Amino acid sequence: MKHFQLFGLLGCFVILVGCETTQTAGQGNQERKRLAAIEQEQAEATHIDESTANLWNAELDRMNRSSNPAVNPVRP
């Protein structure tokens, strides 16, 4: 009887270990929404950075043109 219980316990253990997996089922809906929100924020941040750089460059160009007498000679 003890051998039968031992083999039964060993069989249950083998079945449980065989069903164990480390793989996940994949991305859920909440995870997809979170990743989409992060990508959107990054795209908006890139757009803001680009527009700020454009404004900065335009201001530098304006300052260089108005202060450089070779480019913009002083008229009497």
MODA-V104044 format. One record per residue. N is the residue number from 0. RES is the residue in one small letter. NEAR is the number of other ideal C-beta (glycine too) atoms within 8 Angstrom. Layout:
BEGIN
n/res/near
N/RES/NEAR
N/RES/NEAR
END
This chain:
BEGIN
n/res/near
0/m/4
1/k/5
2/h/6
3/f/7
4/q/8
5/l/8
6/f/8
7/g/8
8/l/8
9/l/8
10/g/8
11/c/8
12/f/8
13/v/8
14/i/8
15/l/8
16/v/7
17/g/6
18/c/6
19/e/6
20/t/4
21/t/3
22/q/4
23/t/3
24/a/4
25/g/4
26/q/5
27/g/7
28/n/5
29/q/6
30/e/8
31/r/9
32/k/8
33/r/8
34/l/9
35/a/8
36/a/8
37/i/8
38/e/8
39/q/8
40/e/8
41/q/8
42/a/8
43/e/8
44/a/8
45/t/8
46/h/8
47/i/8
48/d/8
49/e/8
50/s/8
51/t/8
52/a/8
53/n/8
54/l/8
55/w/8
56/n/8
57/a/8
58/e/8
59/l/8
60/d/8
61/r/8
62/m/8
63/n/9
64/r/9
65/s/7
66/s/5
67/n/8
68/p/6
69/a/4
70/v/6
71/n/7
72/p/5
73/v/5
74/r/3
75/p/2
END
